[in-house]
């Protein structure tokens, strides 16, 4: 079973962003331009719009226009856009516009103002409608039409994409066009990352619904501009501090003409713009600038091993010997759930180790007994596995003196007679002297304690072997 969600990401050690100028944080303003592209029977839709507007409890009106909702969207185009345009142009701050194609086609003055300000205009889809139930082929056709109309309206095809009200197919479909520098239909990180689809890497620049003025019209959201300012300030301060500590991130801010473009809300955004201008080590950029920087500073590098994507034969040939002469562990691992979180040495060891731990006591005893004695008869006869041979040789167990060999033989015999399985230790973590010391100390354990200790050592040996596989 393959679990497609990636719950690992960059983990505890994200890459250093290396933002231009050594910035501690990259700040990115997005202006969503949707007015004229929303649900409306004038646009061929089945009902009126009900999303992200100042009508309490709004619901779609089938086969009817909703005059109040329409006029609120119109406010965004007629007044809100220009208020935001003045703010950003007067402050000389770059902006990315998420432009709905049909909205752009109805906005000649606004589009020209965006172009004159050198704002990036990314695609926000064909229409500002819900896509979750849209058939795949219909959505693909709408993506193509969005690109066509966007190119007509702006003079160039979009390099960035964000649907927003997307489906499970959206990111794959946009990736399949092969034409986008980035896609933003995710909210899963503070940094860009590469996503593989159909053997092709696609850059993802995550977006935000938290630092987003949509919360002015959603439950438990912002009541006024001051609350919006405080949320943005807190986010910025946290990310700036992390950047000072050596882990620079990205801060996205989502805006809508009809929402934060309202005078009472606008003040909070203006205060935030004024606030961040008091900092030197920040990079305020368009999303396409971030995409270009990431592609240059952090180009895609194919991992050597991707366990979650292996077929059974490849998986078994790679990991079947990690647990000594016990391929059933790898077989059960492949048949269980594997995900991107298992594509690191720690991740795949976690999956294999879990199957070992879930095996019956007799099965685990069999794994222990599959391990050879240290410096025993199998070693002398050169019948160890390649891994065991290398491991024992790494601490000189293949070149013992006669006295040392006799000591190991005596300890092996006493140990097996007492516990019913061979002495197991991760030799690569030890020296010959520390192995002998552990041997003499552990032989006095009770069986339950020693069984648990031996199993833990088997898991450690497996991890070291996995690390070696990924390093090859």
DRENZALUM-411918 format. One record per residue (C-alpha): x, y, z; residue in one letter. Coordinates in pm, 1 decimal, padded with zeros to 6 digits. Layout:
<atoms>
+----------+----------+----------+------+
|     east |    north |       up | resn |
+----------+----------+----------+------+
|        X |        Y |        Z |    a |
...
+----------+----------+----------+------+
</atoms>
This chain:
<atoms>
+----------+----------+----------+------+
|     east |    north |       up | resn |
+----------+----------+----------+------+
|  00000.0 |  00000.0 |  00000.0 |    x |
|  00133.3 |  00343.0 | -00091.9 |    x |
|  00030.8 |  00643.9 |  00117.0 |    x |
|  00076.8 |  00953.3 | -00101.2 |    x |
|  00078.5 |  01229.2 |  00161.0 |    x |
|  00417.4 |  01370.7 |  00256.5 |    x |
|  00417.4 |  01429.8 |  00631.0 |    x |
|  00796.3 |  01455.2 |  00654.0 |    x |
|  00898.1 |  01752.1 |  00443.8 |    x |
|  01238.0 |  01894.5 |  00528.2 |    x |
|  01219.8 |  01766.1 |  00885.0 |    x |
|  01440.0 |  01907.2 |  01159.0 |    x |
|  01705.2 |  02037.7 |  00919.8 |    x |
|  01554.1 |  02244.9 |  00637.3 |    x |
|  01792.1 |  02380.3 |  00375.3 |    x |
|  01931.5 |  02727.7 |  00426.4 |    x |
|  01732.7 |  02943.0 |  00185.8 |    x |
|  02028.4 |  03169.3 |  00101.4 |    x |
|  01792.5 |  03455.1 |  00021.8 |    x |
|  01952.9 |  03745.3 | -00164.7 |    x |
|  02142.6 |  03985.6 |  00059.7 |    x |
|  02150.3 |  03730.4 |  00338.5 |    x |
|  01788.4 |  03811.3 |  00423.8 |    x |
|  01640.3 |  03652.0 |  00733.8 |    x |
|  01299.4 |  03620.6 |  00570.4 |    x |
|  01148.3 |  03651.8 |  00222.4 |    x |
|  00817.8 |  03842.1 |  00235.5 |    x |
|  00571.7 |  03790.2 | -00046.3 |    x |
|  00247.6 |  03983.1 | -00102.7 |    x |
| -00021.3 |  03812.5 | -00313.4 |    x |
| -00317.3 |  04009.7 | -00445.2 |    x |
| -00596.5 |  03778.0 | -00555.5 |    x |
| -00785.7 |  03932.6 | -00845.3 |    x |
| -01115.7 |  03742.1 | -00872.8 |    x |
| -01373.7 |  04011.9 | -00936.6 |    x |
| -01563.4 |  03930.5 | -01254.4 |    x |
| -01457.5 |  03566.8 | -01248.9 |    x |
| -01679.0 |  03448.5 | -00961.5 |    x |
| -01989.8 |  03229.8 | -00984.8 |    x |
| -02264.9 |  03417.1 | -01164.7 |    x |
| -02537.7 |  03305.7 | -01399.8 |    x |
| -02414.9 |  03587.0 | -01628.0 |    x |
| -02095.4 |  03381.5 | -01657.0 |    x |
| -02280.4 |  03061.7 | -01746.5 |    x |
| -02278.9 |  02925.1 | -01390.1 |    x |
| -02572.6 |  02752.5 | -01222.8 |    x |
| -02593.9 |  02980.7 | -00920.6 |    x |
| -02467.7 |  03298.8 | -00760.0 |    x |
| -02143.2 |  03334.4 | -00562.3 |    x |
| -02143.5 |  03282.6 | -00183.9 |    x |
| -01774.8 |  03261.8 | -00095.5 |    x |
| -01556.3 |  03528.7 |  00066.6 |    x |
| -01798.9 |  03818.2 |  00079.8 |    x |
| -01955.8 |  04027.7 |  00356.5 |    x |
| -02297.3 |  03860.5 |  00352.7 |    x |
| -02359.7 |  03667.7 |  00673.3 |    x |
| -02468.1 |  03312.1 |  00602.3 |    x |
| -02445.7 |  03356.1 |  00226.2 |    x |
| -02556.4 |  03061.1 |  00015.4 |    x |
| -02562.6 |  03014.2 | -00362.4 |    x |
| -02890.0 |  03118.0 | -00526.6 |    x |
| -02966.8 |  02864.9 | -00801.1 |    x |
| -03054.3 |  03022.9 | -01137.0 |    x |
| -03051.1 |  03372.1 | -00987.9 |    x |
| -02822.3 |  03670.1 | -00947.1 |    x |
| -02731.5 |  03789.0 | -00597.2 |    x |
| -02717.5 |  04165.3 | -00626.1 |    x |
| -02549.6 |  04224.6 | -00289.9 |    x |
| -02274.0 |  03969.0 | -00348.5 |    x |
| -02214.4 |  04102.0 | -00698.5 |    x |
| -02177.8 |  04457.0 | -00571.9 |    x |
| -01930.7 |  04348.8 | -00304.8 |    x |
| -01713.0 |  04187.6 | -00568.7 |    x |
| -01753.9 |  04499.6 | -00779.9 |    x |
| -01624.9 |  04708.6 | -00488.0 |    x |
| -01302.4 |  04511.0 | -00507.3 |    x |
| -01253.3 |  04596.0 | -00874.6 |    x |
| -01377.5 |  04955.7 | -00859.0 |    x |
| -01226.3 |  05078.2 | -00530.4 |    x |
| -01034.9 |  04815.0 | -00332.1 |    x |
| -00789.4 |  04734.4 | -00610.4 |    x |
| -00688.4 |  05095.8 | -00652.1 |    x |
| -00641.5 |  05150.5 | -00278.3 |    x |
| -00403.6 |  04852.9 | -00267.8 |    x |
| -00236.6 |  04958.1 | -00591.0 |    x |
| -00154.8 |  05299.0 | -00444.0 |    x |
| -00014.0 |  05142.8 | -00126.9 |    x |
|  00226.0 |  04909.6 | -00303.4 |    x |
|  00333.0 |  05141.4 | -00583.9 |    x |
|  00396.4 |  05432.9 | -00348.1 |    x |
|  00602.0 |  05202.9 | -00124.1 |    x |
|  00771.8 |  05059.0 | -00434.9 |    x |
|  00697.3 |  04703.7 | -00319.2 |    x |
|  00674.6 |  04409.2 | -00562.1 |    x |
|  00350.1 |  04210.8 | -00577.2 |    x |
|  00230.7 |  03884.8 | -00727.6 |    x |
| -00125.6 |  03888.7 | -00857.6 |    x |
| -00325.4 |  03568.3 | -00867.8 |    x |
| -00542.4 |  03660.4 | -01162.5 |    x |
| -00853.6 |  03463.3 | -01258.3 |    x |
| -00844.9 |  03454.8 | -01637.7 |    x |
| -01206.6 |  03557.6 | -01693.7 |    x |
| -01168.7 |  03835.1 | -01434.5 |    x |
| -00858.3 |  03968.3 | -01609.6 |    x |
| -01048.0 |  03972.5 | -01939.3 |    x |
| -01300.6 |  04208.5 | -01775.2 |    x |
| -01037.6 |  04438.4 | -01618.8 |    x |
| -00853.4 |  04641.8 | -01884.1 |    x |
| -00748.1 |  04929.4 | -01656.1 |    x |
| -00651.1 |  04705.8 | -01365.9 |    x |
| -00442.3 |  04474.3 | -01586.1 |    x |
| -00259.8 |  04768.8 | -01738.0 |    x |
| -00189.4 |  04906.6 | -01392.1 |    x |
| -00046.9 |  04568.1 | -01285.8 |    x |
|  00177.7 |  04558.5 | -01591.6 |    x |
|  00291.1 |  04918.8 | -01549.4 |    x |
|  00387.0 |  04842.9 | -01186.8 |    x |
|  00587.0 |  04536.1 | -01301.2 |    x |
|  00376.1 |  04309.2 | -01084.6 |    x |
|  00389.4 |  03940.4 | -01160.2 |    x |
|  00052.3 |  03814.6 | -01283.8 |    x |
|  00022.1 |  03443.1 | -01205.1 |    x |
| -00277.3 |  03234.9 | -01304.3 |    x |
| -00563.4 |  03187.1 | -01060.8 |    x |
| -00747.2 |  02954.3 | -01294.3 |    x |
| -01012.3 |  02999.5 | -01557.6 |    x |
| -01295.9 |  03097.5 | -01322.8 |    x |
| -01320.0 |  03154.8 | -00946.8 |    x |
| -01531.6 |  02844.9 | -00885.9 |    x |
| -01509.9 |  02522.1 | -00688.5 |    x |
| -01316.3 |  02239.9 | -00854.6 |    x |
| -01341.0 |  01954.6 | -00602.3 |    x |
| -01604.2 |  01761.7 | -00800.6 |    x |
| -01492.6 |  01868.0 | -01146.5 |    x |
| -01408.1 |  01576.5 | -01380.2 |    x |
| -01038.9 |  01553.1 | -01453.8 |    x |
| -01076.9 |  01614.0 | -01825.0 |    x |
| -01297.1 |  01919.5 | -01766.1 |    x |
| -01045.5 |  02070.1 | -01525.4 |    x |
| -00762.8 |  02001.3 | -01770.8 |    x |
| -00955.5 |  02184.8 | -02041.7 |    x |
| -01018.0 |  02478.0 | -01807.9 |    x |
| -00648.8 |  02499.2 | -01720.3 |    x |
| -00566.7 |  02519.6 | -02090.2 |    x |
| -00830.8 |  02787.1 | -02143.3 |    x |
| -00704.2 |  02981.3 | -01841.3 |    x |
| -00355.2 |  02986.6 | -01992.5 |    x |
| -00492.2 |  03099.2 | -02330.7 |    x |
| -00702.6 |  03383.6 | -02191.8 |    x |
| -00432.2 |  03490.5 | -01947.5 |    x |
| -00189.5 |  03522.6 | -02237.8 |    x |
| -00442.6 |  03724.5 | -02434.7 |    x |
| -00517.0 |  03960.0 | -02143.7 |    x |
| -00160.9 |  04016.5 | -02020.6 |    x |
|  00054.4 |  03958.4 | -02326.5 |    x |
|  00245.3 |  03661.7 | -02183.6 |    x |
|  00163.9 |  03318.6 | -02049.4 |    x |
|  00165.2 |  03278.2 | -01670.1 |    x |
|  00469.2 |  03129.7 | -01499.5 |    x |
|  00296.8 |  03064.6 | -01166.1 |    x |
| -00029.7 |  02890.1 | -01080.8 |    x |
| -00275.3 |  02888.0 | -00790.6 |    x |
| -00629.9 |  02757.2 | -00828.7 |    x |
| -00731.0 |  02795.9 | -00464.3 |    x |
| -01062.4 |  02613.0 | -00475.1 |    x |
| -00877.7 |  02314.0 | -00617.2 |    x |
| -00935.7 |  01942.3 | -00660.8 |    x |
| -00713.5 |  01644.4 | -00586.0 |    x |
| -00612.7 |  01655.6 | -00952.7 |    x |
| -00514.2 |  02022.2 | -00975.6 |    x |
| -00144.6 |  02010.8 | -00889.3 |    x |
| -00088.7 |  01703.6 | -01107.2 |    x |
| -00272.4 |  01857.2 | -01401.7 |    x |
| -00084.0 |  02184.6 | -01382.2 |    x |
|  00244.6 |  01996.7 | -01345.8 |    x |
|  00161.6 |  01798.6 | -01657.7 |    x |
|  00151.5 |  02114.3 | -01869.9 |    x |
|  00526.3 |  02138.8 | -01816.8 |    x |
|  00516.9 |  02517.8 | -01842.0 |    x |
|  00504.1 |  02650.3 | -01484.8 |    x |
|  00799.0 |  02773.7 | -01282.6 |    x |
|  00596.6 |  02706.9 | -00968.3 |    x |
|  00260.6 |  02592.4 | -00835.4 |    x |
|  00114.4 |  02723.7 | -00509.2 |    x |
| -00185.0 |  02501.2 | -00436.5 |    x |
| -00039.4 |  02381.0 | -00106.2 |    x |
| -00014.8 |  02521.6 |  00246.4 |    x |
|  00234.3 |  02271.8 |  00384.4 |    x |
|  00565.2 |  02450.8 |  00440.6 |    x |
|  00750.9 |  02776.5 |  00500.8 |    x |
|  00991.3 |  02704.5 |  00214.8 |    x |
|  00961.6 |  02603.6 | -00150.7 |    x |
|  01025.7 |  02239.1 | -00237.0 |    x |
|  01039.9 |  02005.9 | -00534.4 |    x |
|  00756.3 |  01760.0 | -00599.3 |    x |
|  00792.7 |  01471.1 | -00840.0 |    x |
|  00509.5 |  01389.8 | -01079.4 |    x |
|  00540.5 |  01158.5 | -01379.3 |    x |
|  00918.1 |  01149.6 | -01325.5 |    x |
|  00940.2 |  01528.7 | -01355.5 |    x |
|  01026.6 |  01767.2 | -01070.8 |    x |
|  00787.0 |  02056.5 | -01018.6 |    x |
|  00869.3 |  02345.4 | -00787.4 |    x |
|  00604.2 |  02410.9 | -00523.3 |    x |
|  00587.7 |  02745.9 | -00344.3 |    x |
|  00337.0 |  02699.7 | -00061.5 |    x |
|  00071.5 |  02964.0 |  00000.8 |    x |
| -00117.2 |  03063.5 |  00316.4 |    x |
| -00471.6 |  03081.7 |  00447.2 |    x |
| -00359.4 |  03204.4 |  00790.2 |    x |
| -00180.1 |  03527.3 |  00694.9 |    x |
| -00474.0 |  03591.1 |  00467.9 |    x |
| -00741.2 |  03859.1 |  00472.8 |    x |
| -01005.1 |  03595.1 |  00393.2 |    x |
| -01029.1 |  03555.3 |  00768.8 |    x |
| -01213.7 |  03888.5 |  00781.8 |    x |
| -01517.9 |  03700.3 |  00651.6 |    x |
| -01471.8 |  03358.1 |  00811.9 |    x |
| -01558.5 |  03232.6 |  01158.5 |    x |
| -01301.9 |  03306.0 |  01430.6 |    x |
| -01121.1 |  03542.1 |  01198.3 |    x |
| -01011.7 |  03904.2 |  01208.3 |    x |
| -01262.2 |  04150.2 |  01351.3 |    x |
| -01068.1 |  04458.5 |  01244.1 |    x |
| -00749.4 |  04581.5 |  01084.3 |    x |
| -00560.6 |  04585.4 |  01412.3 |    x |
| -00610.5 |  04211.0 |  01457.5 |    x |
| -00489.9 |  04154.9 |  01101.6 |    x |
| -00181.2 |  04368.1 |  01165.9 |    x |
| -00103.0 |  04183.5 |  01488.2 |    x |
| -00129.7 |  03842.0 |  01321.7 |    x |
|  00099.4 |  03952.5 |  01038.7 |    x |
|  00346.1 |  04111.6 |  01280.6 |    x |
|  00359.6 |  03801.4 |  01500.0 |    x |
|  00422.6 |  03580.3 |  01197.6 |    x |
|  00691.0 |  03810.8 |  01064.2 |    x |
|  00864.5 |  03842.3 |  01402.4 |    x |
|  00873.0 |  03463.1 |  01444.6 |    x |
|  01013.6 |  03402.6 |  01097.4 |    x |
|  01263.5 |  03687.9 |  01121.8 |    x |
|  01389.9 |  03550.0 |  01451.8 |    x |
|  01429.9 |  03202.7 |  01299.7 |    x |
|  01624.0 |  03359.8 |  01016.0 |    x |
|  01856.7 |  03529.1 |  01263.2 |    x |
|  01915.8 |  03186.3 |  01414.1 |    x |
|  02024.4 |  03046.1 |  01078.5 |    x |
|  01699.7 |  02910.5 |  00934.5 |    x |
|  01553.9 |  03169.2 |  00691.8 |    x |
|  01198.9 |  03106.1 |  00574.4 |    x |
|  00933.6 |  03261.4 |  00350.8 |    x |
|  00626.6 |  03458.1 |  00459.7 |    x |
|  00329.1 |  03467.4 |  00223.8 |    x |
|  00051.9 |  03723.1 |  00272.5 |    x |
| -00279.9 |  03672.1 |  00093.1 |    x |
| -00493.3 |  03973.3 |  00001.4 |    x |
| -00822.3 |  04033.1 | -00179.1 |    x |
| -00934.7 |  04359.5 | -00333.8 |    x |
| -01287.3 |  04339.9 | -00189.9 |    x |
| -01170.2 |  04240.3 |  00160.3 |    x |
| -00859.2 |  04422.2 |  00283.5 |    x |
| -00935.7 |  04685.5 |  00020.7 |    x |
| -01210.4 |  04808.4 |  00254.0 |    x |
| -01100.7 |  05122.9 |  00444.4 |    x |
| -01148.9 |  04983.5 |  00795.5 |    x |
| -00937.9 |  04679.9 |  00719.2 |    x |
| -00680.8 |  04850.4 |  00501.1 |    x |
| -00522.1 |  05027.5 |  00797.5 |    x |
| -00392.6 |  04700.2 |  00940.4 |    x |
| -00215.3 |  04613.0 |  00615.6 |    x |
| -00071.5 |  04965.6 |  00590.3 |    x |
|  00069.3 |  04939.6 |  00942.7 |    x |
|  00233.7 |  04610.2 |  00857.4 |    x |
|  00390.6 |  04750.5 |  00540.4 |    x |
|  00527.6 |  05040.7 |  00745.1 |    x |
|  00650.1 |  04802.6 |  01017.8 |    x |
|  00858.1 |  04573.3 |  00797.7 |    x |
|  01026.6 |  04864.6 |  00626.2 |    x |
|  01210.8 |  04921.5 |  00952.2 |    x |
|  01406.7 |  04597.8 |  00898.4 |    x |
|  01712.5 |  04567.6 |  00678.1 |    x |
|  01762.5 |  04193.5 |  00634.2 |    x |
|  01439.7 |  04110.8 |  00454.4 |    x |
|  01374.6 |  04035.2 |  00089.9 |    x |
|  01036.8 |  04149.2 | -00043.1 |    x |
|  00986.9 |  03964.4 | -00368.6 |    x |
|  00741.8 |  03838.7 | -00624.9 |    x |
|  00674.3 |  03467.5 | -00622.7 |    x |
|  00842.1 |  03425.3 | -00958.9 |    x |
|  01156.2 |  03584.7 | -00809.7 |    x |
|  01145.1 |  03329.8 | -00526.7 |    x |
|  01096.1 |  03049.9 | -00780.6 |    x |
|  01392.1 |  03162.8 | -00989.2 |    x |
|  01611.2 |  03196.0 | -00680.9 |    x |
|  01516.6 |  02851.4 | -00553.7 |    x |
|  01574.4 |  02685.0 | -00888.5 |    x |
|  01923.9 |  02836.3 | -00899.4 |    x |
|  02021.7 |  02801.7 | -00532.2 |    x |
|  01846.5 |  02470.8 | -00466.6 |    x |
|  01809.1 |  02283.9 | -00797.0 |    x |
|  01637.1 |  01949.7 | -00791.9 |    x |
|  01867.6 |  01662.1 | -00703.4 |    x |
|  01734.4 |  01313.3 | -00756.9 |    x |
|  01765.2 |  01099.4 | -00443.1 |    x |
|  01961.5 |  00778.9 | -00479.9 |    x |
|  01690.9 |  00564.5 | -00320.3 |    x |
|  01315.9 |  00624.9 | -00303.4 |    x |
|  01183.3 |  00322.8 | -00110.2 |    x |
|  00815.0 |  00422.0 | -00125.5 |    x |
|  00825.1 |  00416.5 | -00506.7 |    x |
|  01007.5 |  00084.4 | -00549.3 |    x |
|  00841.5 | -00221.6 | -00695.3 |    x |
|  00855.6 | -00538.9 | -00488.1 |    x |
|  01157.1 | -00687.8 | -00666.8 |    x |
|  01366.4 | -00372.0 | -00631.2 |    x |
|  01262.8 | -00323.5 | -00270.7 |    x |
|  01352.5 | -00678.6 | -00175.4 |    x |
|  01686.1 | -00671.6 | -00355.1 |    x |
|  01770.3 | -00345.9 | -00177.7 |    x |
|  01640.3 | -00407.2 |  00173.9 |    x |
|  01584.7 | -00783.8 |  00194.4 |    x |
|  01918.5 | -00839.4 |  00365.7 |    x |
|  01904.1 | -00553.9 |  00613.9 |    x |
|  01781.6 | -00796.3 |  00879.2 |    x |
|  02023.4 | -01089.4 |  00866.3 |    x |
|  01885.0 | -01379.8 |  00661.3 |    x |
|  01529.8 | -01257.3 |  00738.9 |    x |
|  01376.2 | -01124.6 |  00415.8 |    x |
|  01024.5 | -01162.5 |  00557.8 |    x |
|  01080.2 | -00832.3 |  00739.8 |    x |
|  01133.2 | -00645.9 |  00412.7 |    x |
|  00846.1 | -00834.3 |  00246.0 |    x |
|  00601.3 | -00730.9 |  00515.3 |    x |
|  00730.5 | -00375.7 |  00501.4 |    x |
|  00670.0 | -00350.5 |  00127.7 |    x |
|  00320.4 | -00496.3 |  00165.8 |    x |
|  00235.5 | -00250.7 |  00445.4 |    x |
|  00197.9 |  00126.6 |  00416.2 |    x |
|  00493.9 |  00312.9 |  00267.5 |    x |
|  00497.9 |  00689.1 |  00219.1 |    x |
|  00737.8 |  00972.3 |  00137.2 |    x |
|  00815.7 |  00984.0 |  00509.2 |    x |
|  00986.0 |  00645.8 |  00458.7 |    x |
|  01219.1 |  00770.8 |  00185.3 |    x |
|  01502.4 |  00864.6 |  00421.0 |    x |
|  01740.2 |  00633.1 |  00608.7 |    x |
|  01552.5 |  00702.9 |  00931.7 |    x |
|  01215.1 |  00667.5 |  00760.5 |    x |
|  01272.5 |  00331.7 |  00594.8 |    x |
|  01446.6 |  00198.8 |  00905.2 |    x |
|  01138.1 |  00301.6 |  01102.6 |    x |
|  00915.2 |  00101.1 |  00868.2 |    x |
|  01137.8 | -00208.5 |  00869.0 |    x |
|  01199.7 | -00188.6 |  01241.8 |    x |
|  00825.5 | -00169.2 |  01307.0 |    x |
|  00769.0 | -00493.7 |  01118.5 |    x |
|  01045.8 | -00656.2 |  01323.4 |    x |
|  00880.6 | -00534.8 |  01643.3 |    x |
|  00540.4 | -00661.7 |  01531.6 |    x |
|  00678.2 | -01006.5 |  01450.8 |    x |
|  00598.7 | -01283.1 |  01696.8 |    x |
|  00851.0 | -01368.3 |  01972.4 |    x |
|  00941.4 | -01687.4 |  01785.9 |    x |
|  00997.0 | -01492.9 |  01462.4 |    x |
|  01219.1 | -01241.7 |  01638.2 |    x |
|  01410.3 | -01527.4 |  01799.6 |    x |
|  01460.2 | -01663.8 |  01449.1 |    x |
|  01606.6 | -01329.2 |  01341.9 |    x |
|  01845.7 | -01337.9 |  01635.3 |    x |
|  01951.6 | -01691.5 |  01549.4 |    x |
|  02008.1 | -01587.2 |  01189.5 |    x |
|  02303.9 | -01378.5 |  01309.5 |    x |
|  02644.0 | -01547.5 |  01320.5 |    x |
|  02862.6 | -01582.2 |  01625.6 |    x |
|  03124.7 | -01311.6 |  01648.1 |    x |
|  03452.8 | -01448.5 |  01515.2 |    x |
|  03293.3 | -01792.8 |  01512.0 |    x |
|  03298.2 | -02093.7 |  01282.5 |    x |
|  03111.2 | -01925.8 |  00997.3 |    x |
|  03362.6 | -01643.6 |  00992.5 |    x |
|  03650.8 | -01890.5 |  00988.2 |    x |
|  03487.6 | -02076.2 |  00701.5 |    x |
|  03419.4 | -01745.3 |  00517.0 |    x |
|  03046.6 | -01817.5 |  00506.5 |    x |
|  02921.9 | -01487.2 |  00647.8 |    x |
|  02704.2 | -01252.5 |  00447.6 |    x |
|  02889.1 | -00965.9 |  00283.1 |    x |
|  02749.2 | -00723.1 |  00541.7 |    x |
|  02853.8 | -00938.9 |  00836.3 |    x |
|  03196.5 | -00996.5 |  00686.4 |    x |
|  03256.4 | -00623.4 |  00643.7 |    x |
|  03117.9 | -00544.4 |  00987.4 |    x |
|  03333.9 | -00796.6 |  01170.4 |    x |
|  03639.9 | -00695.7 |  00970.6 |    x |
|  03583.9 | -00328.1 |  01058.1 |    x |
|  03696.3 | -00393.5 |  01416.6 |    x |
|  03953.6 | -00658.2 |  01340.0 |    x |
|  03747.8 | -00966.3 |  01431.5 |    x |
|  03885.4 | -01133.3 |  01118.3 |    x |
|  04243.1 | -01101.6 |  01246.8 |    x |
|  04236.1 | -01224.3 |  01606.5 |    x |
|  04528.1 | -01372.8 |  01795.1 |    x |
|  04491.5 | -01731.0 |  01907.5 |    x |
|  04421.8 | -01610.3 |  02260.6 |    x |
|  04154.8 | -01363.5 |  02146.3 |    x |
|  03991.3 | -01627.3 |  01926.5 |    x |
|  03975.2 | -01869.5 |  02219.6 |    x |
|  03820.7 | -01599.2 |  02441.6 |    x |
|  03548.2 | -01528.8 |  02184.9 |    x |
|  03485.9 | -01901.5 |  02137.4 |    x |
|  03442.8 | -01956.3 |  02510.3 |    x |
|  03212.4 | -01655.6 |  02548.3 |    x |
|  03005.6 | -01756.3 |  02244.8 |    x |
|  02957.2 | -02105.2 |  02382.8 |    x |
|  02855.2 | -01987.4 |  02731.9 |    x |
|  02623.9 | -01720.0 |  02589.7 |    x |
|  02435.0 | -01949.3 |  02350.9 |    x |
|  02398.7 | -02217.4 |  02617.3 |    x |
|  02245.0 | -01962.8 |  02853.9 |    x |
|  02019.4 | -01763.2 |  02619.4 |    x |
|  01954.5 | -01984.4 |  02315.5 |    x |
|  02071.0 | -01727.0 |  02060.2 |    x |
|  02408.5 | -01578.0 |  01963.9 |    x |
|  02560.5 | -01265.0 |  02112.5 |    x |
|  02466.9 | -00970.1 |  01890.7 |    x |
|  02619.4 | -00623.9 |  01896.5 |    x |
|  02650.4 | -00345.4 |  01640.5 |    x |
|  03022.4 | -00384.7 |  01586.3 |    x |
|  03052.7 | -00064.3 |  01383.4 |    x |
|  02964.0 |  00129.5 |  01699.6 |    x |
|  03239.0 | -00043.1 |  01895.1 |    x |
|  03599.5 | -00152.1 |  01918.7 |    x |
|  03731.3 | -00499.9 |  01981.2 |    x |
|  03789.0 | -00407.9 |  02344.6 |    x |
|  03440.3 | -00260.7 |  02399.8 |    x |
|  03282.2 | -00566.2 |  02234.4 |    x |
|  03462.5 | -00797.4 |  02474.6 |    x |
|  03362.9 | -00577.4 |  02767.0 |    x |
|  02995.3 | -00584.7 |  02660.7 |    x |
|  03014.1 | -00960.0 |  02605.1 |    x |
|  03138.7 | -01019.6 |  02961.0 |    x |
|  02888.0 | -00777.0 |  03108.7 |    x |
|  02575.9 | -00888.8 |  02920.6 |    x |
|  02630.6 | -01259.7 |  02982.8 |    x |
|  02514.9 | -01196.1 |  03340.1 |    x |
|  02174.8 | -01057.1 |  03229.5 |    x |
|  01850.1 | -01250.9 |  03269.6 |    x |
|  01702.8 | -01385.2 |  02946.7 |    x |
|  01423.2 | -01126.3 |  02907.1 |    x |
|  01668.3 | -00841.0 |  02949.7 |    x |
|  01914.9 | -00992.7 |  02709.7 |    x |
|  01647.4 | -01077.8 |  02452.9 |    x |
|  01540.9 | -00709.6 |  02452.3 |    x |
|  01904.1 | -00597.0 |  02434.4 |    x |
|  01980.1 | -00827.6 |  02143.8 |    x |
|  01670.5 | -00710.9 |  01954.9 |    x |
|  01775.5 | -00349.3 |  02004.6 |    x |
|  02118.5 | -00432.9 |  01864.3 |    x |
|  01958.8 | -00603.2 |  01563.5 |    x |
|  01766.7 | -00281.2 |  01497.4 |    x |
|  02085.2 | -00077.7 |  01530.7 |    x |
|  02269.9 | -00304.8 |  01287.7 |    x |
|  01982.7 | -00262.6 |  01042.4 |    x |
|  02007.5 |  00117.4 |  01068.4 |    x |
|  02380.3 |  00114.0 |  01002.2 |    x |
|  02329.1 | -00108.1 |  00698.2 |    x |
|  02057.2 |  00125.4 |  00568.4 |    x |
|  02281.6 |  00429.3 |  00616.5 |    x |
|  02545.4 |  00252.1 |  00410.5 |    x |
|  02294.0 |  00177.4 |  00132.5 |    x |
|  02191.6 |  00543.7 |  00106.6 |    x |
|  02554.9 |  00656.9 |  00112.1 |    x |
|  02671.5 |  00430.8 | -00170.5 |    x |
+----------+----------+----------+------+
</atoms>
